[in-house]
Amino acid sequence: MLFEKYFIPIEANKTLPLVKQIVRDIINSANELRILRTNIEKDFEDDILVKKHLEMINYFVDELKEIGCFYKDWNFEIGLVDFPSIIDEEEVMLCWKSDEEDIKFYHNHEEGFAGRKPIPEKYFVEEAII
């Protein structure tokens, strides 16, 4: 097994209120960095506000890791998060992006986001066991 924690879809969806807030914080900090980038002409990486926002982003990404999920949008635009899971006896990632209400898709490790498929309905019952 590759991960310490695996989620069933119901459990992953229960984490979404917290995950959504953390993703908002990541995207907000990234947006602040974009604004600073247009306003700071020299030594961007040495600017104290830039360092603060970079530290905050790292902190928020670590918060997601503590929950057991992983931030995947390194352009910081769509807020993509993966949750390790097992679907049909295969290790996969439940996949959520910030414009989606719930987690409804998954993908295997090779296909990534482009290979997203709907999570089978049988995994949305409380008794679903990994």
C-alpha positions as CSV (number, residue, x, y, z in Angstrom):
1,M,0.0,0.0,0.0
2,L,1.3,3.4,-1.0
3,F,-0.5,5.6,1.5
4,E,-1.1,5.7,5.2
5,K,-4.7,6.6,4.8
6,Y,-7.3,5.6,2.3
7,F,-10.7,7.3,2.0
8,I,-14.1,5.9,1.0
9,P,-16.0,8.6,-1.0
10,I,-18.4,9.3,1.9
11,E,-15.5,9.9,4.2
12,A,-13.7,12.1,1.7
13,N,-16.8,14.2,1.1
14,K,-17.1,14.7,4.9
15,T,-13.7,16.4,4.9
16,L,-14.7,18.8,2.1
17,P,-15.8,21.8,4.3
18,L,-12.3,21.9,5.7
19,V,-10.6,21.0,2.5
20,K,-12.5,23.7,0.6
21,Q,-11.4,26.4,3.1
22,I,-7.8,25.3,2.9
23,V,-7.9,25.4,-0.9
24,R,-9.5,28.8,-0.8
25,D,-6.6,29.9,1.4
26,I,-4.1,28.4,-1.0
27,I,-5.6,30.1,-4.0
28,N,-6.0,33.5,-2.2
29,S,-2.3,33.4,-1.2
30,A,-1.3,32.5,-4.8
31,N,-3.4,35.4,-6.1
32,E,-1.7,37.8,-3.7
33,L,1.6,36.5,-5.0
34,R,0.5,37.3,-8.6
35,I,-0.4,40.8,-7.5
36,L,2.9,41.2,-5.8
37,R,4.7,39.9,-8.9
38,T,3.3,42.7,-11.0
39,N,4.2,45.4,-8.3
40,I,7.7,44.3,-7.3
41,E,10.3,44.9,-10.0
42,K,13.4,43.6,-8.3
43,D,14.3,40.9,-5.8
44,F,10.8,39.3,-5.9
45,E,11.9,36.2,-4.0
46,D,13.5,38.3,-1.3
47,D,10.5,40.4,-0.6
48,I,9.1,39.7,2.9
49,L,5.4,39.6,1.8
50,V,6.4,37.1,-1.0
51,K,8.1,34.9,1.5
52,K,5.1,35.1,3.9
53,H,2.7,34.0,1.2
54,L,5.0,31.2,0.1
55,E,5.2,30.0,3.7
56,M,1.4,30.2,4.0
57,I,0.9,28.1,0.8
58,N,3.4,25.5,2.1
59,Y,1.6,25.5,5.5
60,F,-1.8,25.0,3.8
61,V,-0.5,22.2,1.5
62,D,0.9,20.5,4.7
63,E,-2.5,20.8,6.3
64,L,-4.1,18.9,3.4
65,K,-1.4,16.2,3.8
66,E,-2.3,15.9,7.5
67,I,-5.9,15.2,6.5
68,G,-4.6,12.5,4.2
69,C,-5.1,14.2,0.8
70,F,-2.8,16.0,-1.7
71,Y,-2.9,19.3,-3.5
72,K,-2.3,18.9,-7.2
73,D,-2.9,22.3,-8.9
74,W,0.6,23.8,-9.0
75,N,-0.7,26.6,-11.2
76,F,-2.9,27.5,-8.2
77,E,-5.9,28.2,-10.4
78,I,-8.5,25.4,-10.1
79,G,-7.8,24.0,-6.6
80,L,-7.3,20.3,-7.5
81,V,-7.1,17.8,-4.6
82,D,-6.6,14.0,-4.6
83,F,-7.7,11.6,-1.9
84,P,-6.1,8.1,-1.9
85,S,-8.7,5.3,-2.2
86,I,-9.3,1.8,-3.4
87,I,-11.9,1.3,-6.1
88,D,-12.6,-2.2,-7.5
89,E,-9.4,-3.5,-5.7
90,E,-7.2,-0.9,-7.4
91,E,-5.3,1.9,-5.6
92,V,-6.7,5.2,-7.1
93,M,-7.2,8.8,-6.3
94,L,-10.6,10.3,-5.6
95,C,-10.4,13.6,-7.4
96,W,-12.0,16.9,-6.5
97,K,-11.6,20.4,-7.9
98,S,-12.8,23.6,-6.3
99,D,-15.7,24.3,-8.6
100,E,-17.3,20.9,-7.8
101,E,-19.8,20.5,-4.9
102,D,-18.8,17.0,-3.9
103,I,-16.2,14.3,-4.8
104,K,-17.7,12.3,-7.6
105,F,-14.7,11.2,-9.7
106,Y,-11.6,9.1,-9.4
107,H,-8.5,8.3,-11.6
108,N,-5.7,5.8,-11.5
109,H,-2.1,7.0,-11.0
110,E,-1.1,6.7,-14.6
111,E,-4.0,8.6,-16.2
112,G,-4.3,11.4,-13.7
113,F,-6.9,14.1,-14.0
114,A,-7.4,13.5,-17.7
115,G,-8.5,9.9,-16.9
116,R,-11.2,10.8,-14.4
117,K,-14.2,8.4,-14.2
118,P,-17.4,8.6,-12.1
119,I,-17.1,6.8,-8.8
120,P,-19.4,3.7,-8.9
121,E,-22.6,4.3,-6.8
122,K,-21.8,1.3,-4.6
123,Y,-19.0,3.3,-3.0
124,F,-21.4,5.9,-1.7
125,V,-23.0,3.8,1.0
126,E,-21.8,3.9,4.6
127,E,-20.9,0.3,4.7
128,A,-18.4,0.6,1.8
129,I,-15.2,-0.8,3.1
130,I,-11.8,-0.4,1.5
